[in-house]
Amino acid sequence: MDTDSLVLWRRPLTTLDYFGRELSILVTSGLHRLLAYKVLALSIVLVILGTAVSFHIDGPHQPYVQEAIWTLAWWGWWVGLGVCSSVGLGTGLHTFLLYLGPHIARVTLAAYECRSAAFPRPPYPHEIICPANVPADATVSIWEIMSLVRMESMLWGAGTALGELPPYFMARAARLSGAAAHHETSATDRGKVFVEKLVQRVGFFGILACASVPNPLFDLAGITCGHFLVPFWTFFGATVLGKAVIKMHIQKVFVIVAFNESLVGQAIAIVERMPYIGPYLGTTLLEFLRTQKAKLHKNDSSAPEADSQGTILSSLLEKFVLAMVVYFLVSIVNALAQSYSKRIGKKKGKKRE
């Protein structure tokens, strides 16, 4: 069977069958590897059982259990988005542009509008409402806004560090098996060679430098570290420190400063100067900002009207994100089905030999 033709839109039944078989193989092998670490496996089972039992038993502990489950789910959401960002959701698009960046921008605009960062919790972070009795001369600082989004940003950065592990382990396994490192020939060869030399010569601080700045070539750093058998904790520690602490604080400050209310007004004024579509885009953005500001004031009489209006921009963004996620899931199904097809081909080749 032609492996490249094994996709959902050409051979849906066969693709789904092979996907299920490959997924069961991966899950089984993963469980076998986990069982090799008996203490870790036992700890995970006990934590899951303890959480399930405490969740279903009534008592004074229920509010704490609910809060812990919600917090872990919220943290896991951002870690998962970070992992998805490393793989680009199958399209090379980072989830920072779709989720974390807008979240930071939303909190920033709300803090400037409310003149405070002490949002009532709950409903924050799912819904932002201005706190009551804020002094008219109150101001909010960048550090207060940073403290609100610090945990989400660092968890997202840690997720991107986890997403860099597959290239590292693949290159390490290839080196241990005796295979040579493979590098594609492209216009970025000079940058790749620079990253290789930096990681090879400087070690921990070279990896930290590559992970601390937006660097599209960092995947090669993981491959290089795996190929040269750099210790796991040296690679992973530098990657987490660079991505979750240094780089995330740089990106976070940039978004907070960029979405200062006065700067946003200047940006909208520049957009309105664009020919033909400028006035329409400017009006749409102003309406979007007005709607969001109205939602921040719980007792504002215009809030129900703002909730019912909606914008074309937000609707298009939701459809785009949904289409991208569907494409990502379809690409995973196709990739696993093709992997199982190659697995069958290797078995047949060994039998013929």
C-alpha positions in Angstrom: 0.0 0.0 0.0 1.2 3.5 -0.9 1.8 5.1 2.5 1.4 8.7 1.3 -2.1 7.9 0.0 -3.2 6.6 3.4 -5.2 9.7 4.5 -8.7 10.2 5.7 -10.0 11.9 2.5 -8.8 9.0 0.3 -9.1 5.9 2.4 -11.1 6.8 5.4 -11.9 3.3 6.7 -8.4 1.9 6.3 -6.9 5.0 7.8 -9.1 4.9 10.9 -8.4 1.2 11.3 -4.7 1.7 11.1 -4.9 4.7 13.4 -6.6 2.6 16.1 -4.1 -0.2 15.8 -1.1 2.2 16.0 -2.6 4.1 18.9 -3.2 0.9 20.9 0.4 -0.2 20.3 1.7 3.2 21.5 -0.5 3.2 24.6 0.5 -0.4 25.4 4.2 0.4 25.0 3.9 3.6 27.0 2.2 1.6 29.9 4.9 -1.0 29.8 7.6 1.8 30.1 5.7 3.4 32.9 5.4 0.2 34.8 9.2 -0.1 34.7 9.2 2.8 37.1 7.1 1.1 39.8 7.3 3.9 42.4 6.3 6.6 39.9 3.5 4.4 38.5 2.2 3.6 42.1 2.3 7.3 43.0 0.3 8.3 40.0 -2.4 5.6 40.6 -2.7 6.6 44.3 -3.0 10.3 43.4 -5.8 9.5 40.9 -7.6 7.2 43.2 -7.3 9.6 46.2 -8.6 12.5 44.0 -11.6 10.4 42.7 -12.6 9.2 46.2 -12.3 12.7 47.8 -14.4 14.1 44.9 -17.3 11.8 45.4 -17.4 11.8 49.2 -19.3 14.7 50.8 -17.8 16.7 53.6 -16.1 20.0 54.5 -13.2 19.2 52.3 -15.3 19.5 49.1 -14.5 23.2 48.4 -10.8 22.6 48.7 -11.1 19.6 46.4 -13.1 21.5 43.8 -10.6 24.4 44.0 -7.6 22.0 43.6 -9.2 20.2 40.6 -10.1 23.5 38.9 -6.6 24.9 39.5 -4.9 21.7 38.1 -7.1 21.8 35.1 -6.3 25.5 34.5 -2.6 24.8 34.8 -2.8 21.7 32.6 -4.6 23.8 29.9 -1.7 26.2 29.6 1.0 23.4 29.7 -0.9 21.6 26.9 -1.1 24.8 24.9 2.7 25.2 25.3 3.3 21.7 24.0 1.0 22.3 21.1 2.9 25.5 20.3 6.1 23.6 20.0 4.6 21.3 17.4 2.8 24.2 15.7 -0.6 22.5 15.8 0.5 20.9 12.5 0.5 24.2 10.8 3.6 26.0 12.3 1.3 28.5 14.1 2.2 29.1 17.8 -0.6 29.1 20.4 1.0 32.2 21.9 -0.7 34.2 19.1 -4.0 32.5 19.6 -4.3 32.1 23.4 -1.6 33.4 25.7 -1.0 36.7 23.9 -4.8 37.5 23.8 -5.1 36.5 27.4 -2.4 38.9 28.5 -3.8 41.6 26.3 -7.3 41.1 27.8 -6.0 41.3 31.4 -3.9 44.4 30.5 -6.8 46.3 28.9 -9.0 45.3 31.8 -6.5 46.5 34.4 -6.1 49.9 32.7 -9.9 50.3 32.3 -10.6 49.3 36.0 -7.6 51.2 37.3 -6.9 48.1 39.4 -5.6 44.5 39.1 -7.6 43.2 42.1 -10.3 41.5 40.0 -12.9 39.5 42.0 -12.0 35.8 42.2 -14.1 34.1 41.1 -15.2 34.8 38.4 -11.6 35.7 37.4 -9.9 34.4 35.2 -12.9 33.1 33.2 -14.6 36.4 33.4 -13.1 39.8 34.4 -15.2 42.3 36.4 -13.9 45.5 37.8 -13.6 45.6 41.6 -16.0 47.9 43.4 -15.0 51.1 45.3 -11.9 51.8 43.2 -10.5 55.3 44.0 -10.8 57.8 41.1 -7.1 58.6 41.3 -6.0 54.9 41.5 -3.4 53.6 39.0 -2.2 50.2 38.1 1.5 49.3 37.4 3.0 46.9 35.0 4.3 44.7 37.9 0.7 44.2 39.1 -0.4 43.1 35.7 2.6 40.8 35.4 1.7 39.1 38.7 -1.8 38.3 37.3 -0.5 36.5 34.2 2.8 35.2 35.6 1.6 31.6 36.4 -0.1 31.1 33.0 2.9 32.5 31.1 5.4 30.3 33.0 3.3 27.2 32.6 2.9 27.9 28.9 6.7 28.3 28.6 7.3 25.0 30.5 4.9 23.3 28.0 7.0 24.6 25.1 10.1 23.1 26.8 8.3 19.7 27.1 7.5 20.0 23.4 11.2 20.2 22.6 11.9 16.8 24.1 10.9 14.6 21.1 13.7 16.0 18.8 16.2 15.5 21.6 15.2 11.9 22.3 15.0 11.0 18.6 18.5 12.4 17.9 19.9 10.7 21.0 18.4 7.3 20.0 19.7 7.7 16.5 23.2 8.5 17.8 23.2 5.6 20.2 22.1 3.3 17.4 25.0 4.4 15.3 23.0 6.5 12.8 24.5 9.7 11.5 22.8 13.1 12.2 20.8 14.4 9.2 20.4 18.1 8.5 18.3 19.5 5.7 19.9 21.8 3.1 18.2 25.2 3.1 18.7 28.9 3.3 19.0 28.7 7.1 22.1 26.5 7.1 24.4 29.2 8.4 22.0 29.8 11.4 21.9 26.1 12.0 25.7 25.8 12.0 25.9 28.7 14.4 23.4 27.0 16.8 25.3 23.7 16.6 28.6 25.4 17.5 27.0 27.5 20.2 25.5 24.5 21.9 28.5 22.2 21.4 31.1 24.7 22.8 29.2 26.6 25.5 26.9 23.8 26.8 24.4 24.8 29.4 24.7 28.5 28.8 24.5 28.0 25.0 21.3 26.1 25.4 20.0 28.8 27.8 20.9 31.5 25.3 19.1 29.7 22.5 16.0 29.1 24.6 15.8 32.6 26.1 15.1 34.4 22.8 12.5 33.8 20.1 14.5 31.3 18.0 12.9 29.3 15.1 16.1 27.2 15.0 15.8 25.9 18.6 14.5 22.5 17.4 18.0 22.1 15.9 19.4 22.8 19.4 17.4 19.8 20.7 18.6 17.6 17.9 22.2 18.8 18.4 22.0 18.1 22.1 20.6 14.7 21.5 23.2 13.9 18.9 26.1 14.9 21.1 24.6 13.1 24.1 24.2 16.2 26.2 22.9 15.0 29.6 19.1 15.2 29.8 18.9 17.5 32.9 21.4 19.8 31.4 19.3 20.2 28.2 15.9 20.2 29.9 16.9 22.4 32.8 18.4 25.1 30.5 15.4 24.9 28.2 12.8 25.3 31.0 14.8 28.1 32.6 15.1 29.9 29.2 11.6 29.4 27.9 9.5 29.5 31.1 11.3 32.3 32.9 13.5 34.5 30.8 11.8 34.4 27.4 8.2 34.5 28.8 9.0 37.6 30.9 10.3 39.3 27.8 7.2 38.4 25.8 4.9 39.2 28.6 6.3 42.7 29.2 6.2 43.4 25.4 2.5 42.5 25.2 1.6 44.5 28.4 3.4 47.6 27.1 2.0 47.2 23.5 -1.6 47.0 24.9 -1.3 50.2 26.9 -4.6 52.1 26.4 -3.0 55.1 24.8 -0.9 53.0 22.5 -4.0 51.0 21.4 -5.7 54.3 20.6 -2.7 55.3 18.4 -2.7 52.0 16.7 -6.4 52.2 15.8 -5.8 55.7 14.5 -3.1 54.4 12.2 -5.4 51.6 11.0 -8.1 54.1 10.1 -5.7 55.8 7.7 -5.5 52.7 5.6 -7.2 53.2 2.2 -10.6 51.6 1.5 -10.8 49.2 4.5 -9.2 51.4 7.1 -12.3 53.2 8.3 -14.2 49.8 8.5 -11.4 48.1 10.4 -11.1 51.1 12.8 -14.8 51.1 13.5 -14.8 47.3 14.1 -11.9 47.5 16.5 -13.4 50.4 18.4 -16.7 48.5 18.7 -14.9 45.5 19.9 -13.0 47.5 22.6 -16.2 49.2 23.7 -18.0 45.9 24.0 -15.1 44.4 26.1 -15.0 47.5 28.3 -18.8 47.3 28.9 -18.4 43.7 30.1 -15.9 44.8 32.7 -18.5 46.8 34.6 -21.0 44.5 36.3 -23.6 47.2 37.0 -23.3 49.0 33.7 -26.7 49.2 32.0 -25.0 48.9 28.5 -23.5 45.5 29.4 -26.5 43.4 28.2 -26.6 45.3 24.9 -22.8 44.8 24.5 -23.1 41.1 25.2 -25.7 40.7 22.4 -23.8 42.6 19.7 -20.8 40.4 19.0 -18.3 41.1 16.3 -17.4 39.6 13.0 -13.7 39.6 14.0 -14.3 37.4 17.0 -16.5 35.0 15.0 -13.9 34.6 12.3 -11.2 34.0 14.8 -13.2 31.3 16.5 -13.9 29.6 13.2 -10.2 29.8 12.2 -9.1 28.3 15.5 -11.6 25.5 15.2 -10.5 24.7 11.6 -6.9 24.7 12.7 -7.6 22.3 15.6 -9.6 20.0 13.3 -6.7 20.0 10.8 -4.3 19.2 13.6 -6.4 16.2 14.7 -6.7 14.9 11.2 -3.0 15.2 10.7 -2.4 13.1 13.8 -4.8 10.4 12.6 -3.1 10.3 9.2 0.4 10.3 10.7 -0.4 7.4 13.1 -2.1 5.4 10.3 0.9 5.9 8.0 3.2 4.8 10.9 1.3 1.6 11.3 1.5 1.0 7.5 5.3 1.4 7.6 5.4 -1.0 10.6 3.6 -3.6 8.5 5.9 -3.0 5.6 9.0 -3.6 7.9 7.5 -6.8 9.2 6.9 -8.1 5.7 10.4 -7.1 4.7 11.9 -9.1 7.6 9.9 -12.2 6.7 11.1 -12.1 3.1 14.7 -12.0 4.3 
